[in-house]
Amino acid sequence: MSIKYYGAGEHPSGFIGYRVTVAYSDKNHQKYFSTRGHQFRYQDDRCPFFKRQRLRAELQNATWGAESDWYQYQKIVNENHPSTGPFHGVGVHGITLQFKRDRRGKWEAGIEINAPKGNNLKLGKHQHFFYTFRTRMFSEVWEKCVTLWADLNEVLAGDRERLLNNPPLPQQFRDLRRHLNENRAADIPVEALRPVFAEQRQKIAAEKQLKEISYKRMAEPADVPEDDSLTSDVASWFKSELEEWKDSSR
């Protein structure tokens, strides 16, 4: 976006005034605010008509600028970056799934965060962050990465929450490994996937154990011997009641 003032003789067509332009997506906006005419006694704010046109041009520039910023924000929180490779993306700019070698040369799966230029956090030289599943479960790593990414990009609470609740499937790492091995000759061993699926394996084991417990039959209650004294008391009461009814009916 830009705003430019053209004085007398500066524009090829003879235009005098402000031109506002902005381009984003496939849109190219342009608008002119003329300050040419008999009512414009001065080409500065001493003339109220000139000042009005200047303010209108600045307002238009600010409006289009806000629309452009919102468009860029929506791309950041809803689309992969154009440079994101197959199976790396999670639907936003700046978060990708990766396989990297550690200091021992061993392949590790993890999630990488790329800090935007001019981020609002004091990160020093650190612009890339890589978190593995070596000491944290999949859901923990995802939460940590989304939180950092959202802070770095000043993401709105609703978009932060949406991303937290929609983590990538661990199977995406399996597809990414196959892609890198077949197309990049990465030679990533299948063992590199074990930490990725650790949490999923625990959930499956817990569900299986819960099913086994629910299928166990409860022990049948032991037969309780009949109380003879209680039976005798009930019979005696019934007999007395019957005799009393016969006497009353005579």
N, C-alpha and C positions, 0 to 999 in steps of 0.2 A: 504494500500500500504506500501511496505517496501523495503529497500535496505540493503543488508548485504554482508560484505566482509569475505571471508574464506581464512585464511592463510594456510600454509603447515600443514597437519595433522588434520585440523579442520573439514573437510567434509568427511563423510564416504566413498565416492567414490574416494577420493584423489584430488578432484577439488580444484583449487586455483583461486580466483578471486571474482567477484561480482555476486550476485544473486538478481534479481528484481522480486517481486511478488505483485500482486494486485488482489482483488476479489470484484466484485460488480454485482448485479443482479444474473444471473446464469452463469456468466463468471469468470474463474480463469486464470489469465495471469501469466506466469513465463518465465523469460529469463535469460541466463547466459552470463557473459562477462569474459572470461578466461584471467588470467594474468600469465599463466604458459607457459614456453618456453625459449629458449636460448636468445631471444631478450630482455627479461625482466631481466635486470641486477639487478634491485632493485624492491622491492615490496612497492614502494612509489613514490611520484611525481618527484623524482630525475631522474626517468626513463621516457622518453617521451612516450613510448609505454604503460606503466602502467597508466600514467596520461590520455592518450587517452581513455583507457578502463573505467577508473573511470568516466570520463565526459560522455561517452556514456551511462553508467549505470544510472547516475544521470538524464540525459536527458530522458531516457526511463521511469524512475520512475516519473518524472515530467509530462510527456505526459499521462501516464496511470492515474496519480493522477488527472489531469485536466478532463479526460474523466469520471472518477468516480464521481468527484464533479458535473459535468454537468448532469450526470444520476440522482444523488440525488436531484439536483435542479429541474429537470423535474418532479420527483415524488412529490415534495413539492407543485409545482404550478399546477399540473394536476390530482392529486389523493387525495382521502381522506386518512387520517392516518389509518393504519390497526386496531387501537383500536376504531375507530369511530363507534358508534352504528347506528342502522337503523333510517333513517329520520333525523339524526343529521348533516350529512355531506353536504358540499356545493361544493365539488370537489377539495379541497386543504387541505394541512396539516395546522392545527392551527386555523381554523375558524369553529365553530360549532353552530348549533341552540340549544337553551336550554330553559328549564323551571326551574326557581328557586324561592324559597320563599324569600320574603323580610323580614325586621326586624319585621314586624307585623305578619309574617307567611302567608302572602298572595302570591299566585302563580303569577309570572310574566314571560312573554315570553321575550326572548332577544337573542343577539348574543354574543358568548364568543370568546375571543382571547387568545390563549396560546402562550406566548413568547418562542422562541427557546432558548436552552441553549447557554450561551455565546453571547447573543444578543448585538448589537452595541449601544443600547440606555441605558442610565443610569436610570434604573427603580427601583433600590433598591430591596426591597423584593417583589415588585409587578411583578408577572409572569403570572397572569390571570386577564383579563379584561372582564367585563360583562356590556353590554349596552342594556337597555330596550327601549320600545316604549312609555314610560309614558309621556315624554316631547318632543319627536322627532318623525317625521314621518318615515315610513319604509325605504324610499330611503335615508334619512339623516343618519340613523343609519348604513345602509349598507355602504355608502360612508366613514363614519368615521371609521368603522371597517376595511374595505379593506385598507384604507390609513395607519392605524396603523400597520396592519399585513404586508403590503408591506415594510414599513420602518424597521420593526423588522427583516424581512427576506432578506432585500436588494434585493427585487424583481425587475426585469427589467421593464422598462416603458411599454413595449408592453403587458406583462403579467398582470401588474397592471391595465392597461386600459381595457383589456379583461374581467377581473373579475369585475371591476366596472360596465361594461355594461351588465353583466349577473348575476343579483341578483337572489336569490332563490325566488320562488313564495310564497306569504303569505300562500297559501294552504298547504305548507309543514309543517307549525306549527300545522295546523289542524290534519294532519296525525301523526305528532310526538306526539301530545296530546293523540290521540286515542291509539297509540302504548304504551305510558307510562302508561296510565290508564289500558289497558288490560293486559300488560305484567309485569309492575312494581308496580301495585296497587298504582299509584301516586295520583289518585282522584283529578285531575286538573279540575276545573270547566270551563264551556264553556266561562264564562265571561273573562277569562284570554286571550281569543283570540281577544277581542274587540279592543285593541290598535294596534294589528297586522294589522287589516283590516281597520283601520281608514282612511288611505290615499286612499285605494281602494274605500271605500264608498264615499269619497269626489269626486273622479274622476267620478264615476258613476252618482252622483247627478249633477255635472257640465255638463256632456254630455247630461243628460236628459233635463236640463234647456235650453241648446243650441238648442236641437231639438224642444222644445216647441216654442222657439223664432222664429226659421226658418219656422215653420209651420203657424205662424200667417199671415193672409192675409193683404196685404197693403190696405189702404183705397182707394176706387175708387175715381178718381178725379171728382170734381163737374163739371156739364155741364156749359160750357161757352156760354153765350148768343151771338148770331150772331151780329156782328157790321154792322148795316144797312148802315152807311156812307161808310164803306169800300166796301160793295157790290155794292153800287151806283157808286162809283168811278171806280171800275173795269168794270162795264157795260158801262159806258160812254167812257172809254178808248177803249174798244173793238169795240163800235159803230163807233168811229172816225177812228179807224184803218181800219174798213171794208169799210167805205165810201171813204177813201183815196185810197184803192186798186181798187174800182170800177172806180174812176175817171182816175186812171193811166191805166186802161185796155181798155178804150174807144179809 
